[in-house]
Amino acid sequence: MMDLNFQVADWKTEKHVPVIDSADVVKKGEAFKITVTVGKEIPHPNTTEHHISCIGVYFIGDGEKFPSQVGRFEFSAHGESTQGPNLGLVYTNPEATLNLRIDKTGTIFAISYCNIHGLWKSAKEIRVEG
């Protein structure tokens, strides 16, 4: 079986790490927003040759065996053009915002994939009250 090699680092010094912005504590069953950004402090180039192609978001409740996929976000515009690389009219910034509800304290995981530097991950615990 293949073991995936996720890279991790401090997002303030590394442009590939997905940054999870959300409340630390939420109310049971109430919707809240999560934004995941790649390149928050140090922008990622997002060029035809070097770009973030996707972000995945997962949640696993404390004591649970398997995570749930919350969302997968594809970024397809990296300046490609019939005139050549980086001559297109559209470039995507790798950021996704989602709205969800959870009923149990657990951890949000975010992964990003860079076409050159591979898989990166981060995690954030979210506590549920009431």
N, C-alpha and C positions, 0 to 999 in steps of 0.2 A: 504494500500500500504506500502511496506517495504521501510524504509529509510536507505540507506547504511551509515555506520559509517566509514569514511575515517580518518585515523590518519595522522597527519602532525607534522613535527619537523624540526629542522635545520639539514641539511645533514652532517654538519661538526661534529655533535655530535651523530647522530643516523644512524645506518647501514641499515635501511630499506627504507629510503626516496629515491625516484627516482630523480636523478640529471639531469637536462636538460641543455646540452651544445649546444649553437647555437649563431649565430649573434643576436644582439639586434635590428638591423635595416637591412632590406633586400630590394631589388629592386622589384617592382611589376612585377610578372610574371617570375622572374628569379629563377632558382633552387638554393637551399641552403641545407646544411646538418644539421641535428639534431642528437646528440648522447644522449641517455638516459642510465644512469648507476645507479645501486644500489650497495651501498657499496664503494663509491668513496674515502672517507677519512678513514672510519672504515670498513674493509672488512666484508661482510656477510659470515657466515660459508659455506653455500652451500653444506651441507652434506645430506646424505640420510634422516636423521631425521629432518633437519632444513634447508630449502632452499627457494629461490625465484622461483616460478613456472612460472610467466609471468609478462610482462610489456605491458601496453596499452598506446597509444599516441592518443590524440584528439586535435582538433583545433576548436575554436569558434571565429568568427569575431565579432568585436565591433558592438553592436546593434542587433546581430542575436539572435534568440531564441534557436536554437538547435546546438550542436557541431557536427562536422564530425569526424568519426573515421579515423585516419591517418594510424595506424598500430597496430597489436597485435603480440607479440613475445613470444613464448612458450619455456621454458627451461626444457628439459627432462632428462638430464644426471646429476645425483647427486651421483655418486659413487655406484649405486645399482649393485648388483652382485648375482649370484646364490650361491656364497660362503658366502654371508652375506652383511650387510650394510657397506658402505664405503670401500669396497674391489674391486670395479669396476675400470676400466681403464680410465673412462671419467667423468670429473666434468665440469659443465657449469658455466661460469662467466656471471651474468645477465647484459648484455650490448647490446644495439641495436643501429645501425646507419641507418638513413633513409634520403632520398633526396626528397624534395617536393618544390612546388611553392604555394605562396598565393598571392591574389590580394587585400587583405584588412588587415589593422592592426587588431590584435586580440591576443588571448591567447592560448598558447600550454599548455595542461594539460598532465601529465604523472601519471599513477597509477602503483603500483607494488603489487603483492600478495605474502606474506610469508605464508607457510603452517602452521606456528604456530602463528604468530602475525598479520595475517589478511591483510587488505587493507591499503595502504599508498598512498598519493598523493602529487604532487607539481605542480606549475604553473609558466609560464614565459611569459611576454608580448613580442610580436614581432611587431615592427613598420614597416609599408610598406611605401616606398617613391617612387615617380615617376612612 
